[in-house]
Amino acid sequence: MRGRRSERSSSDTDTVLARVKWWMRRLTATTPARAAMLIFAVTIAVFTSLLNMPWATVSGSSAAFHDALFVATSAVTVTGLTPVNTAEHWSFAGELVILIGIQVGGLGIITIAALLAISVTRNLGLRTRLVAQEGGISTGSMGETGQVIRTVVICSAVVEAMLMLVLIPRFIVINGGDVAAGLWDGTFYAISAFNNAGFVAHAEGFAGFDNDPVVIWTIMVGVFLGSLGFPVLFMLWRNRWHVRRWSLHTKLTLEVTLLLLVIGAVLYGVMEWSNSSTIGEMSLGEKLQNSLFASVNMRSGGFAVVESNLENSETMLISDALMFAGGGSASTAGGIKVTTIAVIWLAFLAEARGDAESTAHGRTIPASAVRIAVSVVAMGATLVLISTVWLMYITGLDMGRPLYESISAFATVGLTSGLTEELPPEGLYVLAALMFAGRVGIITFAASLTVRQRSRVRYRYPEGRPMIG
């Protein structure tokens, strides 16, 4: 009997593996862009159904569908916007579902799919490599995809573990010695910070930690590392501080990231220095610390020690620009990405100098990269424009808050002017679609433009120069 049961169990396992292999073949048989979007869409649907369960809420009743869909989308796209208070609305099980969604979204559904293919087939085929690259899991070499995927998982685990080692003891103290509460809070914020999600586990938000340098600086480090991007972390891990060995992508990402970090901190500090509703009543050290904290989180993190709608209008406009810029490519950050800004700026400088080509660090940037960068910016601006107009129509508000909320959703930042909590269901659907497009659409759009580059030109039209400017 035992032999028959063992054979039956082995047969069932083989059947499951065969079905998984068939599913992977069907998934990767389509274009990588479609596969990436399909994986994200299915994952959001799964987490929506989980958050719609009665056990996911504190009240014990099923959440409204639009709330469950919005929060699931926000978690998987690592945004952080939410129409309900996370600590008060969701039960521990619901918060755990959100945390898993953040982790899954941060690691990248594409990475998990590729790892599943490796475990089943023991190899990484060309199609699966393309799917993995579609999610940004690449350093530019097809042969390195498998190694980068392993780096993604190991790097995420190591960084999050280090963040937990700092945050868990601190939250145990904050919670009056409650080990269970400290363990949960430390784990939640470590994962939320590194994945640039911006979800908070406290009903009063993150404002209560503005005077706690341990929490503030740990969150800042986590958000900063997560926003660099896995290819950059992979390059830094492999070459350490041998700058000459760094790729052009790594150099540009670090340069623009640090530049925006400093500019954002200075502008935020100057504009909010005397604002008693934000940092005006803080000490000098707290003002400097929270200005830097705001700058780090405006580009993707989404954590805030002060409410955004209390900031000056000029500060919110600066926040719009930094959110739209975002973080590094193939990172947990969103936006149009800092390398996109670098490519466009270098093209501008080349044009201003009269150079035929744009260059950086001894490398020539191809014209195709400039065209793709411009296309990505145009697509992002168009999506934000459509969403802003739609929200203005729905709410009857002026442009300020709808624009702020739209950019935050598109760039998957998670900062809010308070509008998300006030929106009707149709407004939440608009922002949910924008979060999905910002997280998945830009990647697949840029990749599709790259794939469509024609290697041979069979004919050329005569040149025609329209007047510009």
N, C-alpha and C positions, 0 to 999 in steps of 0.2 A: 504493500500500500504506500509506504513512504517513497519507494522508487517511482511509483506512478505519480504521486503528488509532486515529487521533484521534477519529473519530466513535464508535468502540466504547468508548473510554475515557470520552468525554463521556456516552454512554448509561449506562455503569455508574455513573458519578457521580450522574446524575439518578435512577437506581434506588435508590441508597443514600440519597440525600436524601429521596426519596419514602417510603422505609421509615421513616426517622427521623421525618418529619412524621407518618406514620400512628401510630408508637409514641407520640409526644408527644400526639396527639389522644386516643388510647385512655387514656393515663395521666391526662391532665387532665380526661377526661370523668367520672371518678369523683369522689367528694368529695375536697377538698383534704387532709383528715386521712388518708384511706386512701392517697392518692397519696404523702404524706410518709412514712408508715410503710412502704409498699411499696418506695420508693426506698432507704430505709435498710436494709431487710431484704435486698434484692437485692445491695446494695453489700457488706454483711457476708458474704453467701454467696460473692461473688467473691473477697474477700480471704481467706476461709477456705480456698478451693480453692487459692489461691496459696501460702499458708503450709503447706499440706498436701503441697506438692511436695518431692521429695528434696533439690533444690538450695537449699531455704530453711533447712535445718538444718546445723549444723557437722558432724554425724555422717554426713550424706549419705543418711540414711534418712528416710522420711516421718514427720512428727510425729504424735502421737496426735490423733485427730479432736477430742476435747474440748479439748485444748490449743490447737489451731489455731483452733477456733471461739471459744474464750474470748479469745485474744489479738486476733483479728480484731475481735471485738465491742468489746473494750477500746480498740483503736486508733481505730476509726470513731466510737465514742462519746466519744473523747478522755478516757478514764478514767485508764488507767495501771496498773490492777491486772493482774498476770500470775502464773501458776502456775509459770513457769520463769524462770531468769535470762536476761534479754534478750541480754546480751553473750556468754554462754557457750553458750546453746542454739541461737540463730539465727545463720546465716551472714551475710555482708555483704549478700547478696541478700535474705535474710529480713528483716534490719533495714531495708533500703531499702523493702521492701513495707510494713512497719509504719509507717515514716515517711510514705510516701505515703498510707496509711490515715489517719494523724493529720491530714495536711493536707487531705485530702478531707473528713473529718469536721468539722474546724474551720471550713473555709469553708462547709460545709453542702451536703449533697447537693442540697438544693432550689435553692440558688444556681446550682450547676453545671447542673442541669436547665433552669433559666430561661435561663441564658446560652446553652445549646444551642438552646433555642427561638428566642432572638434571632438567633443566627447562621444558623439555617435559614430562619426565616420573616420575618426583618428587622423583626419587631414583637413586642410583648408583649401577648398577648390577655388578656381578663378572667380566664379560667380559670387561665392560667399565673401571673397576678398573685396570684390567690388561693392557688395552690400555693406561690409564693414567700413570701407573707405567713404561710402555715402554718408555714414554717420560721423565722419571726421576722424575715424580711428586710423590715422596714417601719418607718416612723416614724409611722405612723398615717394617712397619706394614700396612697390607692391610686395616685395619679398619680406618687408619688415612688419607687415600687418599683424601677423600672429604674435610677434614679439611685443608690439605696441599694445595689443589687447591684454596680454599678460601684465604689461606695465600698468595699464589702466586699473586693473583689479588690485594689483599689489600696492600701487601708489595710493589709491583711494583708501584701502584698508589701513595702510601705515599712517597716513596723514590724519584720518579720522580717529584712529586709536590714540595718536599723540594729543589731539585736541581733547579727547575724552579724559586722558590722564590728568589734564589741567582742569577741565571744567567739572568733572564729577566731584572731586574733593571740595571744590569751591561751592558747588550747589548744595552739597551736604551741609556745609556751614550755613549757607543762606537759608536753607530749609530747617534750621534749628536742630541739626543732627539726624534728620530723617534720611537714612541711607537709601531706602527705596526711591524716595522722591528725588534725591540728589543723583542717583544712578540714572533715572529716567530723564531728568532735565539735562544732565550733562551729555547723555547719548543723543537726545533729540537735537540739541543746539549744535553739537559737533557735526552731525550729518547734515543738518539744515545749513550750516555755515559753509562747509566745504563744497556742498552742491549748489551754493548760491541761491537757496530756496527762499529764505526770509520768513518762513513760518515760525511763529512763536508759541510757546506752550503755556504762557501766562495770560490770564484774563485781562490784566492791565497793560499788556503789550511789553515792549522792551524798555519802556521809559524808566522803569525802576532800577535799571543797571547803569545809568549814566555816570554815577559816581564810583563804579566798581571797575578799576583798571584791569583786574585779572580777566573778568568776563569780556570787557570791551576789547582789549588787545588780542585775546585769544580768538574772538569772533573775527576781528579784522584780519588776522593772519590766515585763518581758514578761508575767508572769502577771497582774499588776495591770491592765495595759492590755487584755489578752484577756478579763478577767472583767467589764469594764465593759459590754460589749455593743456591737454595731455601730450600733444607733440612737443611743446616747450618743456614740460616737466621731464619727458622722455629724453630730450636732448640734454638737459641739465644733469640728469642722472647719469647719462652715458659719458658725457664729456666733462662733468664737474665744472670748474671755473676756467677751463681752457677756452677763452673767448674766441680765439681764431678758428676753433673747430665748430663753433655754433653755426647753425644754418641762418640764412637771411631772414627766414620767418621768425626764428627765435630772437634775433637781434631787434627786428622791427617791433615785435610784440612787447618786449621788455622796455624798449625806449619809449614807445607811445603810451604804454600803461603807466610808467613812472611819471611821464610828463603830465598826463591827464590827472593823475593822483595828486600831484603838487598843485596844479592849476585849480583843481576842484576844491582842495582844502583851503587855499588862499582866498579864493572868491567867496566860498561859503563863510569863512571866518570874517572877512571884511563886511559882507552884506548883512550878517546876522549878529555882529559884535554887540550892538546896542539894542537888539530886539529882546525885550524882557519875556516874551512868550516862548522864546527858544533857548538861546545860550546867553542872553544878555545879563542874567543874574548869576552866572557861574563864575568861578575863580579863573585866573589866567590859565592855569594848567588844564582845567576842565574845558575851557573854551578851545584851546589848541587840540586837546585830545578828541573832543567831539566833532571838531571841524574835519580832522583827518578821518574819523570814523564815518562821517557823513559822505565824504568824498569817495571812500572805498566802496560804500554801499550804494551810492547813486548810480554806479556803472553796472551793478548787477545784484549785489547782495540782498538789498531790500529791507535790511534791519534799520530801524530808526529810533533814536532816543527822544525825539520830539516829533510831534505831528506835522506832516508836510503842509497841511492847510493853515498852519500858524506862521509859516515862513513868509518872508517878503515875496512879492510877485517876481522881483528880479532873481531871487534865489531859485524859485520854482522854474523860471525860464532856463537858468543854468543847469538845473537838474534835468530838464527836458533834453538838453543837448548831450549831457553826459550819459543819460540813460540810452539815448538813441545810439551813441557810440558803442557802448557795451564793452565786452572783454575780448579775450583771445579766441581765435578760431579753434573749433573742436574742444571747447571748454564747457563748463557748466554755466557760463555766462551767456547772455543773449546779445541783442543789438546787431548792428551791421558789422561789428568786429573792428578792432583797432588796426589790423593789417589793411583792411579796406580803406580806412582813413589815411594810413601811411602811403598806400599806393596812389590815391588821388592827390594827396599833398605833394608827393614827389613828381607826379605828372604836371602839376601846376608850376612847381619850381622849374622844371625842365622847359616848360613853355615860356615862362617869364625870362629865362636866361637865353632863350633861342636855341636850346639843345634839341636835337632830333629825337633823342631817347632819354628816358628817365633812368637814373642809376642810384644805387645805394650800396655802400660797403663793398665796392669793387664788383658789383653784379649789375647787369642790365635787366631791367624789368620789362618784359615783353608787352607790346601794345594790347595783346589779347587780355592780359591781366588787368590793364587799365579799363578796358571796355567792360569786363565782368564786374569790376569794382563799382563803376558808374551805374551799371544795371542793377546791382544789389541795392545801392542807395536809392535809386529811383523806385524800385519795387517797395522798399521799406517805407519811403515817404508817401507813396500812393496808398498803401494799406493804412497807415496812420491817418492820412487825410480822410479816407472813406469812413473809418471808424469814428473819427472826431465829429464829422458832419452828422453821422447817424446818431451818435450819442447826444449831440446838441439838439437834434430834432426830437429825440425821445424825451429828454429831460427839460428842454426849454431853457437851458443854461447858456451863458456866454462861453467863449472858446476855452478859457483857462483850465478849468477842472476836467472837461472831457478830453482836451489835448494831453494833459498830464497823465490821466488814467490810460489813454490809448497808447502812449509811448511806453508807459510802464508795462502794459500787457504785451505789446509787440516785442519789447526788448527783454521780456521775462525777468523784470527787475523785482516787482512786488511792492514798491512804494505806492502809497495811495493818498489821495486828497480827501478820502472819506466818501468818494462818489460810489465806489463799488457796493458798499452796504446799502446805498439808497436806490440803486437801480432796480427797475422792474425786470421780470424774467427775460424779455426780449433784449434788454441792454446787457444782461449777463451772457446771453448767447453770442452777442457781438464780440465781447471781450474774450470769451472762450475760444471763438474762431480765430481771433487775432493772436492769442497766446499760442495756439497750435501752429498758425502760419509763421509766427516769429521763431518758434523753436525748430520746426521741421521744414517749413516752406523755403526759407532763405537758403538753407543748406542744399536742398534738392534743386532749387532754382539755379544756384551758382554752379552746382555740379553738372546740371543738364546743359548749361551754357558751355562749360568746358568740354563736355562730350561731343557737343555739336560742332566743334571747330573743324572746319574742312581742311584736310591736308593738301588737297589739290584744287587749284582755281582753273577751271576750264576756259573761262573768258572773263574779261573785265570791261565795265562800262567806262566811257570817257569821264574824266573828273569834272565835277561841278562844285564850285565853292560858294555856299550860301554866306550871306553877310552875318557875322556874329558880333554881338555887342552893340 
